[in-house]
Amino acid sequence: MELISTIWGLLALASFIWVIYDVLTQNKSLTNVMKVVWIIIALLFGIIGAVVYYFIGKKK
């Protein structure tokens, strides 16, 4: 059980770091306010926030 929690935590951390990286370096069309909003969403909701960002916030 401890291993699963550790893996889940690492996945959440990796997804948070990915959203921060993508928002700040790749997604130039977002305003500064929206960048902060997406980072907060990723921080609060972890993997679910990253998935929502991928489908809604990320410009293809």
N, C-alpha and C positions, 0 to 999 in steps of 0.2 A: 504494500500500500504506500509505503514511503517513497518507493521508486517511481510510482505513478505520479505522485504529487510533485516530485522533483522534475520529472519529464514535462508535466503540464506547466509548471512554473517556467521552465526553460523555453517552452514553445510560446508562452505568453510574452516573455521578455523578448524573444526573437521577433515576434510579430509587432510588438511595440517599437522596437528599433527599426524594423523595416518601414513602418508607417512614417516615423520621423524622417528617415532617410529619403523616402519617396516624396513626402510632402515638401521637404525643404530643398531638394535638389532636382527632382524630376518633374514635378507638377507646377510649372511656372504660371499656369493660368489662374491659380487660386489667389484670392486676396490674402493679405496678412491675417485678417480676422478669421477667415475660413481655415487657414493653416493651423492657427491656434486651436480652433474648434476641433479639427480632426485629430490633433495631437492629444487633446484632452479626452476625446472619445476613445482613442486607442489606449490611453492610460487607464481610464475607468473600466472599460469593457474588454480589454485584452484581445484575445483571439477573435471574439465576435466583432469587436470594433474594427479590427483589421480586415475581416471578411466584408463588413459593410462598406468600409473605405474602398476595398478592391472593386466592388460591384457598383457603388454609387459615386464615390468621390474621385476615383482615379480616371484621368482622361486617357483614352486609348490613342 
